[in-house]
Amino acid sequence: MATLILTAVGTALGGPIGGALGALAGQQVDQRLLAPGPRQGPRLGDLSVQTSTYGGDIPRLFGTLRVAGTVIWATDLIESRGTSGGGKGRPRTVTYSYSASFAVALSARPIRAIRRIWADGKLLRGAAGDFKSETGFRFYPGDEDQPVDPLIASAEGAATTPAYRGIAYAVFENFQLEDYGNRIPSLTFEVEADQGEVAIGAIASALSDGAILAGATPAVRGYAASGQSVRAAVQALTDIVPLSLTDDGATLRLGLAQGEAMTIAAGEETERRRIERSALASVPDEVSIAYYEPARDYQAGLQRASATGGPGRRADRRQLPAALDAGAAKGLAEYRLAALRAGRARARVALGWRRAATGPGALARFDGVGGLWRISRWTLGAARVGLELTGMAGGAPIEAPADAGRPAAAPDLPHGPT
């Protein structure tokens, strides 16, 4: 409209040259008045953040393990608005970016360090401690004297902010969400709770506050203990590894069911020995153990042992919340298979009071009969000691040749300047 008016005015005042100048001026006015409105970038329709379940367990971590944490505090998502473009008739573009601040609990036991961090399977923090996305980061190891986080205190009030003492957690401040679809990603952490491997007995001792003493037990690379009791926390391990809990009247000791076995002579049995063996078809012919494989960034691994050399029809499947090498997991599977087959045998014997000091967990052999037995039950009667024994696989679990599989590791590339 302004082009037509100013062209006519210019022509009337200055002829053809005035009309051309009026047309140019009118075009500039029309571009300013009739330019299209700014284009809106994508926005989030729902600004809710990732939440956690009330009453959920926070595991106690041992060794080194990759775990997903529990969000214990978070702010609303923060929306930032920016414009670009515009001028000379081009529309302006309005863009929106989002960030969030939140805290993630990792362990109900103090830890040493946080190594790598993954977000939606992509590496967020590299082995050198460098972050691939912009964020502020603070780590609290779970000490009993750790301070209150200043960001949480500024949002919640210093008087009402807990320090989460005894809980190891990490705080992300202004975590930029553009690389993750403008949402809080699913985070997993490589956590080092103890340096090197940790023995199963040491795990039980720590969980029981020293009430259980650690004997000679196998070690794992990492373990996540959860449950309402020490038994529930270590049951996944004790179901696979041959362990015995012995009581000497003063202390409890957890150790391998091994050592020198006592020999039961036929002449000292006061009653006829009874041995029962269930059918071989009553026990599994394949054992599989699911675990975490450190060689593949702690992704889930699976090792099998089969009595037939192929897929078994009766499988015993175990999930072990532990980090193991492939050879160690394969050795555990083979040992459990041998233990299940040996455990088909049950024996009952009656001895004199001379054997009254023998207790559950001790190993025994019958004079002249092959095989190793473990005492599972002890009873004291009139002039007799009754023992119930279970067949045992000899030795202890040993590593077996196994392949960890091809790693699918996220590339740890340096983030260039931005």
Secondary structure by P-SEA (a helix, b strand, c coil): caaaaaaaaaaacccaaaaaaaaaaaaaaaaaaccccccccccccccccccccccccccccccbbbbbbbbcccccbbbbbbbccccccbbbbbbbbbbbcccccccccccccccbbbcccccccccccccccbbbbbbbcccccccccaaaaaaccccccccccccccccccccccccccccccccccccccccccccaaaaaaaaacccccccccccccbbbbbcccccccaaaaaaccbbbbbbcccbbbbbccccbbbbbbccccccbbbbbbccccccccbbbbbbbbccccccbbbbbbbcccccccbbbbbbbcccccaaaaaaaaaaaaaaaaaacbbbbbbbccccccccccbbbbccccbbbbbbcbbbbcccbbbbbbbbbbccccccccccccccccccccccccc
